Amino acid sequence: MSKILMGIMAAMAVGGYLYYQTAVVPMKNKLEEQTAVILAQDLRDQEQKATIAAITANAEKTAAATAQLQQQNQQYEAEMAEYLDIFRRHNLAKIASARPGQVEIRANNRTKEAFDAIEEISIRISNPKP
């Protein structure tokens, strides 16, 4: 009977070893692979969240800048309407013929101011502050 028991124990040991090699080892390898995949996915998710946060912050800055530009545009349009109204109310040809020296000096001064303002704006646009 002890030989039969020894045979059974040997068969169980061989069966256990084969089970370990065919089922447990591949399962461990698969588990390690899945762990690596999960870590890679977590890293990708963190990168995506950082990218989304950066895009959101950039969109907020852009929206604020756009709102500011729209407000400035409204101010400029109001100024333009005011200046056009002045031109509509006055006959510049008649005034220029009556006082040519005075009109020429004022027109030259205002033209210089306008060109200086355009130049200043162009410099600010070409060299933005970070």
Phi, psi and omega in degrees: 000327181292330176292323178293316179298318177297320178296317179296317180295319178294318178297321178294320179295315179295318178297318178297317179297315179296319177299316179299317182288325185267336184245312188283313182297311177299326179295319177297316179298317179295321178297318178295319178297316180294324176297317178296320179296317180296318178297319179296319179293321177297318178298316178298319179297319178296317178297319179295319178296320178296319179295317179297318179297318179294318180295319179297315179298318179296320179295322178294318177297318180296318179296319179295317179295320178296318179297318179296317179296322178295320178295316177298320179298319178297320178296316180296321178294323178294318177297318180298317179298321179296315180294319178296325177295320178299316180295325179291324183282338184244143176266097186294328179296318180292316180294319181295324180286331180283318182225073186297321182295317181294315182293319181297316180297313180295318180296318179295318179297314181294322178295319178297317178300317181296315180293322177297319179295318179296319179296318179297316179295320179296321178294318179296322181289320183282341178233071183290150176278140179288000000 
